[in-house]
Amino acid sequence: MDLSKVIRSETIKLDMEAATREEAVEELTDLLLHVNAISNRENFLKDVFYRESLGTTGIGNGIAIPHGKSKFVNKTSLAIGRTKADIDWKSLDEKPVRFIILFAVTDEDKNSTHIKILAKVASNLGDDDVCAKLLKAKSPEEILAIFSDR
Amino acid sequence: MKIVGIAACTSGIAHTYIAKEKLTKAAKELGHEIHIETQGTIGTEDELTEIDIKNADIVIVAADINVGGKERFAGKKILNIPTNIAIKSPKSIIKKIQADLGL
């Protein structure tokens, strides 16, 4: 899987300061803003929190996948982060979250290659072993390798 | 037993594919055959074949939206669940089906 189309090492942060779900989404959104993957911080956040309001994105195993399909996304991208603190995400397994993957998807992405990569990332998260490895990874490179190996 | 199904979530980006993976892994670990079709933003993938459906003991529709092509399952036993349940407890779902069907 060629993750380089949707993620750069600048949008991976393994020492996030966030202590709440809101802060975590904001911290990752700032990474996307920094690489111009999104055009408007506040409006993109609104779209992500709208999705959060529909049902939890805490999929269990300490992982959450907030996502925004939004016209304020310039380029379909991922931001990945691990927090120093446990975060309450109302997860399916009721356990706290430490690892977050923010999916930013353009409103009308005609480039299905990008979405296919995102779908592939999501399938990998259905594997408990992958989740355990992500929680322990020591560098952005290691995280990219966990996905690329599959 | 033989399982077929569909996974589809609201935005068609993530939960669809996680649900598919979870159900597939759980079924295989429990020794069953399984084929899950995904209906996501990129359209339908891994489409079920007529033979798959004909031979299936159960159809699992793990979806948060209306799925397409339900008429293909006429006469089959169908279990409708939200994707969250498929992600949260795939093994118990499959074990329960097995117990209910007596297979």
Interface residues (C-beta under 8 A of the other chain):
Chain A: R51 L54 G55 T56 T57 I59 G60 I65 H67 K69 L92 D93 F103 V105 D109 S112 I115 K116 L118 A119 K120 A122 S123 N124 L125 G126 D127
Chain B: T10 S11 I13 A14 H15 T16 Y17 I18 A19 K20 E21 K22 T24 K25 T38 G40 T41 I42 G43 E45 D64 N84 I87 K88
